[in-house]
Amino acid sequence: MSLFSKLLGFGAKKSPWILHYNAGSCNGCDIEILACLAPKYDIERFGAINKGNPKQSDILLVTGPVTKRSRERVVELYAQMPEPKVVVAVGSCTSTGGVFRGMYNVEDGLDRYIPVDVYVPGCASHPEQIIDGVAQAIEILSSKSKKFESAKQLMRKVEPNRPVDRTKIVMKIGEES
């Protein structure tokens, strides 16, 4: 089974939403991401839709070097995204700082602040590479979804018409994993 057929099968089950964040790039990678959304490459055929709300997104797509000003925003966006979530670092600037590495306002890489699942190399990354990175992210999201959706048994039965203390239930579930 090819990667393309796997993606189409997964896209039928769930359509991941992408949140794109520019951490301060030269816009080279951003232009390539816009090319991915254009009809020539059409990343939406995999079911991935570019959205602007972190609370509805599954995949965080970050471009540009992480600056001291943008690192708080990236961490905040990551925290607002629901589980399971996948982070894709597009371009060498996001991964290591790229050509901006060593500058007074640029951090070394995105993985110092949030866990990165997929690295897309290049300066600027080609649309084919970005689509391959999103395809890998969709596979990782699928495996994380299976782990996340595994049924967890509550410690006690809930009686009807009785208030439930959810804090104790959450702590007990958290202790299991």
N, C-alpha and C positions, 0 to 999 in steps of 0.2 A: 504494500500500500504506500503510495507516494505521500509526500508532505502536503501537497495540494489537496488530495482527497481527504486526508485527515482534517485539514483546516475546514473544508467544506462540511464535513460531518460535524465538527465542533461548532461551526457557525450556525448550523441548523438548531443545535441545542441552546446555545447562548451567544449573544452578540456582545463582545467586550467593548467597553467605551474607553476611549483614550483621552487623557488629560495631557496636553502639551504645555510645557513650561520652558520659557527662554530665560536662562539664568544669567544672561549678559553676553550673548554671543555676537559675532560679527554678522549674523543672519545668513551665513552660508548654509548651515544645516537646516535652518528654518525654511529657506527657499526650496531645498530638496524635500522637506516634509510636505510642503504645499504641492510639489510636483507629484508626490505619492497620492495625494487626494484628487489630483486631476484625472481626467478620463484615460490618459495614456497608461498610467500605472494602476489607478483605481483600487486603493487599499480597502475601500468599503466593500468590495466583493467578498472579502473574508468575514464580513459582519462587523468589522471594527469601525466605530464612528468616533470622530474627533469631537469631544464635548468640552465645555468650559467649567463644569461643576465638579469639584473633587469628591463630593459626597455621592456622586453617581458614577464615578469612573473606576475602572478595574486596572488600567495600565497607565503608569506615569511615564511620560516620554520627556526627558530633560535634555536640553541642548545648551551649549555654551559653558564657559568656565564658571565654576561656582565662586562668586565673589563674597566678600564679607557681608555685603548688604543682602545678597540673595539667599544665603544659606539658611537664614531663619524662615524665609518664605517657603523654601523647598521642604524643610522639616515640617513646617505647619501644614503644607499641602499633603505631605505623606501621612501625617497623623489624621487628617480629615478623611482620607480615603478609607472605605470599608474593607474589611478582610474578606476574602483573599485579594491580594494586590501584587502587582509585578512592576518593577522599575526597570526602564530601559535608558541607558546612557548613550546618547547619540553623539558621535564625534570624539576626536581625541581631546578636545578641550574639556569635555565633561568627565572623561575618564581620568585624565592626569593633569589637566591644566593647559595642555597643548602648548601653542606658541606663546601663550600668556603666562606660563609657569614661571614662578620666581618674581612676579610683579608684586608690588606691595599690597594690592587689594585682592589677589586671586589665591584661592585655596588650592590644594594639590589635586583633589578629585572629589567626586560626588560620594564615593563609597566611604569616605571618612565620616559622613553624617547620617546617611540612610543606606540600607542594604540594596545593592544593585544586583539584579538577576541576569541582565543581558547587556553586553557591551557591543556597540556598533562602531567599528573603527573607521578612520578616515577623516580628512579635513578638505573639504566637506564630504560627508558620507553620501554615496550615491543612492538614488531611490531604491535600487534593487537591494542594497545592503540594509536599508531601513526596513523594507518590506520583509526581508529575511529575519531581521531582529524582532519585528512585531510578530512574525510567525512563531519564532522561538518563545516569545513572551506568551502567546496564546497557548502553546503547549504547556508551559510552566504553570500558567493560570489554571489550565484544565487539571493538572496533577494536584495543584494546591486546593482546587475546589473539591476534588474527591476526598482529600484528607480533611478539609474543613467541614464538609457535609457529612462525614461519618457520624452516625448516630451516637449520642452520648446519653447514657441512662442517668436519670436523676436519682439521688440517694433515697428519696422517699416518694411515695405516691401523693399526688395532690388531690385533696378532697374537694368536691364541688361546693360552691357557695361559701368558700372559706378563703380568707386573705392569704396570700403567699408571700413569704419573706424572700425576695429575689436575691438579696445580698448574700445570704447563706448558700443559696443554690449556686450562684456564680462562683463563690469561693470553693465550694466542693467540686464543681466542674473544673475549675482551674487547677485544683490539687491533683486531679486525675491525670492530666496531661503533662 
